């Protein structure tokens, strides 16, 4: 892929912005202004049918494990947000191996990509729309649907309880940072992008005239980020490593029960709800170019947003992610190279065609929390 050099813009801290004279003084002295943090809020933007998303999450789990081993004070809070690669798909619409938007790779290629991170890709069975799966992922996070971005929603709930963020337990059987994940091919370039502050609201049960379309599920057990991510891992494994059809309501009901302890009654209520579907569509639209989260402009998955400020695109390997966490922790700003179009799955023109190629990602940059740079 063609590469080009780009200056990464300085991320702006709204509460304590870096003054231009401080930047000049820092550059002249060779020192850096400390903007250290030990807490990482991670928003994993995903579509379940994307094989790069499964690889990317495996790498992210390994990176968190490796980073916490050397920085035990660090805490991570992970949520996911929906992306729809094929928003017009119906349930059970296609054979997995014949998916018309599958990135152009042979099945042998996918086997080679999956093996290092412990994924045994399988291509039997059918699949289709992921909208219902995304409904349940949102249900695992909140009982009443809103379009508040998932990290902001969790922060609001934590603030109301006055509790500190907890770092998630690693999933059973997660990859070791030294066994199963290549630690030698991390991109040399920066892949951090300042991201605008998330927008809240837009659709809620309270302000919709059709209350029946926003049913409030009953008998829900506790929910939150760890429950949501447990369900996401189960959905990814079911789609990519078994013949399960994650667009089938019966399959979704079973997965929700086993991975998120969600009973059949609330799951059925949400799966049949048009209101929950509209919330998923709105959350997806907010991420897209021209959406309410201006400047984020997500065109491909996986995309990782760190601390609501930095965007990492593509299925980056664990070593790169560890380096990114360290740079964010220490407040280092660096210039970097842009690499475009690798290790991601784009929704293409005219009905969702798209492709991805490679194991890297794309760097973009946003200036002062909104206007697109470069």
C-alpha positions, 0 to 999 in steps of 0.5 A: 500500500502507498504510504505518505507522511503526515503531521499528526495534530496535537490533541486538545484537552478541553479542560486544560488545553495546551497553550501554543507557547507551551508547545513552542517551549516544549519543542525548544527544550526537548521536554514534554508536558505531562498529560498522564493517565492510568485509566483507559476508556475503550469504545470498540466499534464493531460489526459481528460479521467482520472477521477483522473485528474478531481478530482485532478484539483478540489482539485488544484482549492480549494488549490489555493483558500485556499492558496490565502486567507491566502497569498494574495501576492501569484500568480499562473499561471497554464497551462496544458500539454498532456498525452495520456493514450490510444494513439492508440484509434480512435474517438468514440472507446468505451462506457465510462462505458466499457473503457478497461483502466478504473481504476478498481473501481465500479461506486459506488466507483467513485460516492463516490470519486466525491461527496466530490469535487462536481463531479457527475460522469456519464458513458453514451455515447461514447468516444475515442482518446483524441489527438484532445482535446489536440490539442485544449488545445494547440491552446488555448495557442498558435496559431503556434504549438511548442513543448516548454513546456507550462510553458516555452512558457508562460514565454517567451511570458511574458518576450517579453511583459515585463508583470508580471504574473497574478494569475488566477481567480477561475472558477465559482462554484469552490469548497470551501477549507472548503466545498466539499474537505476533509481537514483531510486526507493529506499525512504526507510525502513530495511529492516534486521532483526537476525537470530538466529544460525544453527543448525547441524546436524540432518541429515548423511550421517554420522548417517543410517541410510540411507547410500544416500540420502546418496551422496557424489558422486565426481570433484567439481571445486572448489566454493564460493560463486562456483560456487553463484552461477554456477549460480543465475544460469544457472538463473534465466536458463534458466527466465525467459529461455528455454523450458528446463524447470529441473525436467527432469534433462537440462536440469539436467545441462546447466546444471550442466556449463556453469555449475558444471563439475559432471560428469554422474556427480555430478549424476545421483547427487544428482538421484536421491538422496532424502537430498539432497531431505530436506536441501533440505526441511530447509533450507527448513523452517529458514527458515520461521516456527517453524523452527530459525532462530528469528526469521527467519520467511521467508514470501516471496522474495527475502529477503536476510540480511546478516552473519547479522543484517539482513534485507532483504525484496523485490526492492529496487533497487540504490540502496536496497541501496547505502544499506543496505550503507553503514548496515551498514558504519558501524553507523548505527541509524535509525528507519524506516517499514514497507512491506508486501507489495511486490516479493516472492512469498509462498507462500500458503495451501492449495497455494502460491498467492501474489502480489507487487506492486510494487518495494519490500519488507517491513521486519520486526524481531527483538529480541535475536537471536530474539524477534519485535518489533512 
